[in-house]
């Protein structure tokens, strides 16, 4: 067994694509070196943080999925009241952020690996119209992207290049996570030093924390325990959900992340989140990344692509091209829950304003689903989850029951340069995702918030 462990670790660090499917995996392994590479650039991060000190009171991070989830976890762990992560297209949520801010003393960080993410570019245009001064803007994006070009054209204060060999969900220790961290006042050198320690530990064949976790995840899956239950740990679950679901949920297989759920059940396994203090987040980010790569080898999938994410985007674009839509109820929650079988899971997809009140309502609905089905219940806000667990929902096993929750999105909020506004966009995203799920034969229902 020790020989097998050593061989697996060596193949991962050697960038051997046959560790997985033998396709393009080798070109997506830049995250293995990112803690040390990023450590060399800490002076650039400090220059930015020092440069805006005294000039700004708030930072707004405009991003989705891999560009927003690590910053949100960092915000919660480091008490970042000055950082606002905007990863929703809900008009009321956007207006609420705007109302809370003194725009003259706000720094906007537009973060998109591809540079063309629809939500992020829409947010960017909306706030640029209100704050058209490059000194109050920073971009984080891959070199040569549309956003990179825009940052130069508008003379942004800074543009931090992402590493092209790192996919979004593996980017927590790259500029996508570390630029917001620096603006939060995190000692990024200390943070990355801890991450480097974990990276070195993940080179071992014995006492390798990432390997041990990955083998546990993958071997548990082989035994039918595909629901991964772990503590949410102040938002860590949001980040780990994307990592696990988007990496493994494909080819009809997948690990179903279930933060906060009970591990009592034959289809479930319990895993620990090890964060004694905020500066251990960097270690835990890397441990789970390495573990996911190991688990992907056991599942026999490519943990670095996301072949089904585009489906919801395509359907959204089709809906937008066809005009506005009315979101009608589909089936009913109880009818959906009645279809549950052992080994299934319920997913509540809440296209509602992400407020504390609505979080409580979604949590109550989740409890109702648990009682009715006995299944693991996951939930997420739309459209955030489209860039996170959406890959698992469409490409993973057909064991999910999907309940979409929608509401009245209020007055339209125009997006500069677009023939549609944010209200029409979020309706199209909800409609497009439901259609993508139906195309794959998934069990679905839709209900309005006031009816639950």
ABEGO torsion letter per residue (X at the ends): XAAAAAAAAAAAAAGBAAABAGBAAAAAAAAAAAAAAAAAAAAAAAAAAAAABGABABBBBBBBEAAAAAAAAAAAAAGBAABBBBABABAAAAAAAAAABBAAABBBBBBBAAGABAAAAAAAAAAAAABBBAAABBBBBBBGBAAAAAAAAAGBABBBBBBAABBAAAAAABAAAAAAAAAAGBBAAAAAAAAAAAAAAAABABGBAAAAAAAAAAAAAAAGBABBBBBAGGGAAAAAAAAAAAAABBGGBEBBBBBGBBABEAABBBBBBBBABAAAAAAAAAAAAAAAAAAAAAAGBBAABBAAAAAAAAAAAAAAAAEBBBBBBBEBAAAAAAABBBGBBBBBBBBBBBBAAAAAAAAAAAAAAAAAAGBBBBBBBOAAAAABAAAAAAABBBABBBBBBBBBAEBBBBBBGBABBAAAAAAAAAAAAAAAAAAAGBBBBBBBAAAX
